């Protein structure tokens, strides 16, 4: 399983398919649904980064 995980990490298409499975389960894979999955994953990562930065600023007494 670790080997397959490394392969997925190197293949952009495999990553997109993993995102698609995460967000849409058994929905048919189309260009549109892959784009939506990529958008959702990117947006979630951006929100996570913002939350971490805000938490660090709050912990250090910044604004």
C-alpha positions as CSV (number, residue, x, y, z in Angstrom):
1,X,0.0,0.0,0.0
2,X,2.9,2.4,0.8
3,X,4.3,1.8,-2.7
4,X,0.9,2.7,-4.3
5,X,0.6,5.8,-2.1
6,X,4.0,7.0,-3.4
7,X,2.9,6.3,-7.0
8,X,-0.2,8.4,-6.4
9,X,1.9,11.2,-5.1
10,X,3.9,11.3,-8.3
11,X,0.9,11.1,-10.7
12,X,-1.2,14.2,-11.1
13,X,-4.0,12.2,-12.7
14,X,-4.0,9.7,-9.8
15,X,-4.2,12.6,-7.4
16,X,-7.2,14.1,-9.2
17,X,-8.9,10.7,-9.2
18,X,-8.3,10.4,-5.4
19,X,-9.7,13.9,-4.9
20,X,-12.7,12.9,-7.0
21,X,-13.3,9.8,-4.9
22,X,-13.0,11.9,-1.7
23,X,-15.6,14.4,-2.7
24,X,-17.9,12.6,-5.1
25,X,-17.6,8.9,-4.3
26,X,-19.1,6.9,-7.1
27,X,-20.2,9.8,-9.3
28,X,-19.0,9.3,-12.9
29,X,-15.6,10.9,-13.6
30,X,-15.8,13.7,-16.1
31,X,-13.6,16.7,-17.0
32,X,-16.0,18.9,-15.1
33,X,-16.2,16.7,-12.0
34,X,-12.4,16.4,-11.9
35,X,-12.1,20.2,-12.1
36,X,-14.7,20.6,-9.3
37,X,-12.8,18.1,-7.1
38,X,-9.5,20.0,-7.7
39,X,-11.2,23.3,-6.9
40,X,-12.7,21.8,-3.7
41,X,-9.4,20.4,-2.6
42,X,-7.5,23.6,-3.4
43,X,-10.0,25.7,-1.5
44,X,-9.9,23.4,1.5
45,X,-6.1,23.6,1.6
46,X,-6.2,27.4,1.4
47,X,-8.7,27.6,4.2
48,X,-6.6,25.2,6.3
49,X,-3.5,27.4,5.8
50,X,-5.5,30.5,6.7
51,X,-6.8,28.9,9.9
52,X,-3.3,27.8,10.9
53,X,-1.9,31.2,10.3
54,X,-4.8,32.8,12.3
55,X,-4.2,30.4,15.1
56,X,-0.5,31.1,15.3
57,X,-1.1,34.9,15.3
58,X,-3.7,34.5,18.1
59,X,-1.3,32.4,20.1
60,X,1.5,34.9,19.7
61,X,-0.8,37.9,20.5
62,X,-0.8,39.3,17.0
63,X,-3.7,40.5,14.9
